[in-house]
Amino acid sequence: WASEIQSIRTFGTDSETQQIQEEVARRLRRLRTDAEATFEYHLLNGIQGKVLDPKNGAMVIDYFTEFAITPAAEVNFDLANASPTSGALRKACQALIESVEDTLGGLSTGAVQLRAECGSAFFADLVAHKEVRATYLNTAAAADLRSRVSDEVSFGGINFRRYRGNAAFGVPVDKAFFYPEGVEGLFEIYYAPADTFETVNTLGLPLYARSIPDRDRDEWVRLEIESNPLPICTRPQVLRSARRV
């Protein structure tokens, strides 16, 4: 509204009123931050092989169903065992890597590097596990295990990361989602053009920003951003999930 910038002065000046362009830029940055959260929401669902509606969480596309692929069975990670079998956790990681290698076929010519986005409880039990602690015992990273828990740890050929979600979306506390890194074309995102005459039959952009003025009374300007993404996991058969037990 025009009244919102009335008599507002730029910091450090005595007479110059705040420029409308500066206020527009500030508000557009806030809108862009909201859009980036939506993109992150799509990425998190993408490593699960699905597209959900950000508004209500309804399923839009299940790529396992779309490509007639049966999802791999969820893997149990024995993280709560007070007396785990020696080497069992490392073997579980190796079996997971080999399973993904088999489904990748010739798509990966080198070693497969897996990343896991973990829920908070899964990650906490992982870094507290006897095998993980023994691996880092005599390294510089041991300081992290002795003090504050870090957000990422590498073990058994897998990079585990604690996913810092929020109330709107995140990884369930006792689960982890795995996907191979560095596989070209595994995750794609396509953008449709904005719903305007100006952009009809043009290549879509990640974001469109526009201002809609009050043409009747010239009292306000409404700022909008628009994005029409279609995230795709082209090979959902390489995705894996695990649960702490």
Secondary structure as GFF3:
##gff-version 3
##sequence-region A 1 245
A	DSSP	three_ten_helix	2	5	.	.	.	ID=ss1
A	DSSP	alpha_helix	20	46	.	.	.	ID=ss2
A	DSSP	beta_strand	50	52	.	.	.	ID=ss3
A	DSSP	beta_strand	59	62	.	.	.	ID=ss4
A	DSSP	alpha_helix	63	66	.	.	.	ID=ss5
A	DSSP	beta_strand	75	77	.	.	.	ID=ss6
A	DSSP	alpha_helix	88	104	.	.	.	ID=ss7
A	DSSP	three_ten_helix	105	107	.	.	.	ID=ss8
A	DSSP	beta_strand	113	118	.	.	.	ID=ss9
A	DSSP	alpha_helix	120	128	.	.	.	ID=ss10
A	DSSP	alpha_helix	130	136	.	.	.	ID=ss11
A	DSSP	alpha_helix	142	146	.	.	.	ID=ss12
A	DSSP	beta_strand	152	155	.	.	.	ID=ss13
A	DSSP	beta_strand	158	162	.	.	.	ID=ss14
A	DSSP	beta_strand	175	181	.	.	.	ID=ss15
A	DSSP	beta_strand	187	191	.	.	.	ID=ss16
A	DSSP	three_ten_helix	197	199	.	.	.	ID=ss17
A	DSSP	beta_strand	208	213	.	.	.	ID=ss18
A	DSSP	beta_strand	221	226	.	.	.	ID=ss19
A	DSSP	beta_strand	229	233	.	.	.	ID=ss20
A	DSSP	three_ten_helix	236	238	.	.	.	ID=ss21
A	DSSP	beta_strand	240	244	.	.	.	ID=ss22
###
